[in-house]
Amino acid sequence: MGYYYEQPEERPPGCLDVLALTRSMLAVIGVLVAALIAVGADIVATFVLFGIHPALSLVTIVPTLIAIWLYARWERRHFRPPGL
């Protein structure tokens, strides 16, 4: 912001600054967007397989339940409540 006050040692923000900010934003949001897309694809696949045959929907339901269980175990191990 110093370029508004005639300080020559600072330069105005350029393309590299914008790219650095965009990259840092996408590093945070990208994981969440990828998880959202994966969950949506899992739900669509479950309905499609259930439409073919109800037993085929277990192909997507069982791995989803295992993934939720593994995530709960990981979170319980890494984020203990205070006082335990």
C-alpha positions as CSV (number, residue, x, y, z in Angstrom):
1,M,0.0,0.0,0.0
2,G,3.0,2.3,0.2
3,Y,2.9,3.1,-3.5
4,Y,0.0,5.5,-2.8
5,Y,2.3,7.6,-0.7
6,E,5.2,8.0,-3.2
7,Q,7.5,5.4,-1.6
8,P,9.6,4.1,-4.4
9,E,11.0,1.1,-2.5
10,E,7.6,-0.7,-2.6
11,R,6.1,-2.0,-5.9
12,P,2.4,-2.2,-6.8
13,P,0.8,-5.7,-6.5
14,G,1.1,-7.6,-9.7
15,C,0.2,-10.9,-11.3
16,L,2.5,-13.0,-9.0
17,D,0.8,-11.7,-5.9
18,V,-2.6,-12.6,-7.3
19,L,-1.4,-16.1,-8.3
20,A,0.0,-16.6,-4.8
21,L,-3.3,-15.6,-3.2
22,T,-5.3,-17.8,-5.6
23,R,-3.1,-20.8,-4.9
24,S,-3.4,-20.4,-1.1
25,M,-7.1,-20.0,-1.4
26,L,-7.5,-23.1,-3.6
27,A,-5.2,-25.1,-1.3
28,V,-7.8,-24.6,1.5
29,I,-11.0,-24.8,-0.6
30,G,-9.9,-27.4,-3.1
31,V,-9.9,-30.2,-0.6
32,L,-13.4,-29.4,0.5
33,V,-14.7,-29.1,-3.1
34,A,-13.1,-32.4,-4.0
35,A,-14.8,-34.1,-1.0
36,L,-18.1,-32.5,-2.0
37,I,-17.8,-33.9,-5.5
38,A,-16.8,-37.3,-4.2
39,V,-19.8,-37.5,-1.9
40,G,-22.1,-36.4,-4.7
41,A,-20.7,-39.0,-7.0
42,D,-21.1,-41.6,-4.3
43,I,-24.8,-40.7,-3.8
44,V,-25.5,-40.8,-7.5
45,A,-23.7,-44.2,-7.9
46,T,-25.7,-45.6,-5.0
47,F,-29.0,-44.6,-6.6
48,V,-28.0,-45.9,-10.0
49,L,-26.8,-49.3,-8.5
50,F,-30.0,-49.5,-6.4
51,G,-32.0,-48.9,-9.6
52,I,-30.3,-51.9,-11.2
53,H,-30.6,-54.2,-8.2
54,P,-30.9,-53.4,-4.5
55,A,-28.1,-55.7,-3.5
56,L,-25.7,-53.8,-5.9
57,S,-26.1,-50.6,-3.8
58,L,-24.0,-52.3,-1.1
59,V,-21.0,-51.9,-3.4
60,T,-21.1,-48.2,-2.6
61,I,-22.7,-48.2,0.9
62,V,-20.2,-50.6,2.6
63,P,-17.1,-48.6,1.6
64,T,-18.8,-45.4,2.6
65,L,-19.6,-46.7,6.0
66,I,-16.0,-48.1,6.4
67,A,-14.6,-44.7,5.4
68,I,-16.8,-42.9,7.9
69,W,-15.7,-45.3,10.6
70,L,-12.0,-44.9,9.8
71,Y,-12.4,-41.1,9.8
72,A,-14.1,-41.2,13.2
73,R,-11.3,-43.3,14.6
74,W,-8.7,-41.0,13.1
75,E,-10.4,-37.9,14.5
76,R,-10.9,-39.5,18.0
77,R,-7.2,-40.2,18.1
78,H,-6.0,-36.8,16.9
79,F,-8.5,-34.4,18.5
80,R,-9.1,-35.6,22.1
81,P,-11.6,-33.6,24.1
82,P,-10.1,-31.5,26.9
83,G,-9.6,-33.3,30.2
84,L,-9.1,-36.8,28.8
